[in-house]
């Protein structure tokens, strides 16, 4: 996440709901944002500004390897840097964790 209002909101929400979330804070990049646009026919388009998600580093993932390996389920998305997502999958797979790639 970025060091901005959206990043602050994400971290605060995780705390409020008791989510054991880990964040790599990137002050030089804005937090990611997205919108779903629906036209008159009901067709939708998802518009994503990847922001800090695209800067998620494999090194940060490595620093959280014990947490990933201990998780019952590891949920990932492709709106993150692909190298970091691949690294998280590798850690989860080596620990025989359930992986959900959205």
C-alpha positions in Angstrom: 0.0 0.0 0.0 1.0 3.6 -0.4 1.5 6.0 2.5 -1.8 7.7 1.7 -5.4 7.9 2.8 -6.4 4.6 1.0 -3.5 2.8 2.5 -4.3 4.1 6.0 -7.9 3.0 5.5 -6.8 -0.5 4.5 -4.5 -0.9 7.5 -7.1 0.5 9.9 -9.9 -1.8 8.5 -7.6 -4.9 8.9 -7.0 -3.9 12.5 -10.7 -3.3 13.2 -11.8 -6.6 11.9 -8.9 -8.6 13.4 -7.3 -9.5 10.1 -3.7 -10.6 10.5 -2.7 -8.6 7.4 0.9 -7.7 6.5 1.6 -4.6 4.4 4.6 -3.5 2.5 4.2 0.3 2.7 5.6 2.2 -0.4 5.4 5.9 0.4 6.5 6.8 -3.1 3.6 5.1 -4.8 -0.2 5.5 -4.4 -2.3 2.7 -3.0 -4.0 0.7 -5.7 -7.6 1.5 -6.6 -10.3 0.0 -8.8 -13.8 0.6 -10.0 -16.4 -1.5 -11.8 -18.2 0.4 -14.5 -21.5 -0.9 -15.8 -23.0 0.3 -19.1 -26.7 0.6 -20.0 -26.7 -3.0 -21.4 -25.3 -4.4 -18.1 -21.9 -5.1 -19.4 -19.1 -4.3 -17.0 -15.5 -3.2 -17.1 -13.1 -3.4 -14.3 -10.7 -0.5 -14.2 -7.6 -0.9 -12.0 -4.8 1.4 -11.1 -2.3 -1.0 -9.7 -0.2 1.6 -7.8 1.7 0.0 -4.9 0.3 -3.5 -5.7 2.5 -3.6 -8.8 5.6 -2.8 -6.6 5.1 -5.6 -4.1 8.5 -7.2 -3.8 9.6 -10.8 -3.6 11.8 -9.7 -0.8 8.8 -8.6 1.3 7.1 -11.9 0.5 10.3 -13.7 1.7 10.2 -11.7 4.9 6.7 -13.1 5.5 7.5 -16.7 4.5 6.9 -18.1 8.0 3.4 -16.5 8.0 2.6 -17.8 4.5 3.8 -21.3 5.4 1.7 -21.3 8.6 -1.5 -20.2 6.9 -4.3 -22.7 6.3 -5.3 -21.0 3.1 -3.2 -18.5 1.0 -5.3 -16.2 -1.1 -3.6 -14.4 -4.0 -4.6 -12.1 -6.8 -3.0 -11.1 -10.1 -3.3 -7.4 -9.4 0.1 -7.7 -7.6 3.6 -7.8 -9.0 3.8 -11.2 -10.7 7.2 -12.1 -9.3 5.9 -11.5 -5.7 2.8 -13.6 -6.4 4.9 -16.4 -7.8 7.2 -16.3 -4.8 4.2 -16.5 -2.4 2.8 -19.5 -4.4 6.2 -21.2 -4.1 6.3 -20.8 -0.4 2.7 -21.9 0.1 3.2 -24.9 -2.2 6.4 -26.0 -0.4 4.4 -25.9 2.9 1.5 -27.9 1.3 -0.9 -25.0 2.0 -4.2 -24.5 0.1 -3.8 -21.8 -2.5 -6.6 -19.7 -4.0 -5.6 -17.6 -6.9 -8.3 -15.1 -7.7 
